Amino acid sequence: MLIAKPCASMKAINITPQEKFDLDLEEVCECLAEKGYQIKRVTRFLALVRKNYDISIFPSGKIIVKETDDKEEALKIAQEIYECFKAYKVS
């Protein structure tokens, strides 16, 4: 389950999974590139990608969808991104 909340400091939606993840952001971005995402920058701590919106992805699984305040749209994007996270779920 995903929890979506408006960002307090900018026009964006913060999406946090209830599950725990330990993401290899390089590998996640390879999967996202296959789904049509533009990979802008990847570090150990953060991946910046774009597909209609600028999106930040963190190793914990947290996602920030920028330039929108539409929770439903942000959740649709997050669902697509989370398809690339399945292998990294921490039990």
WOSULUR-V626571 format. One record per run of one state. SS is the DSSP state (helix for helix, strand for strand, loop for the rest). FROM is the first residue (numbers start at 1). TO is the last residue. If there is no record, write none. Layout:
BEGIN
SS;FROM;TO, SS;FROM;TO
END
This chain:
BEGIN
loop;1;1, strand;2;6, loop;7;11, strand;12;17, loop;18;19, strand;20;21, loop;22;24, helix;25;34, loop;35;37, strand;38;42, loop;43;46, strand;47;50, loop;51;53, strand;54;57, loop;58;62, strand;63;66, loop;67;70, helix;71;82, loop;83;85, helix;86;88, strand;89;90, loop;91;91
END
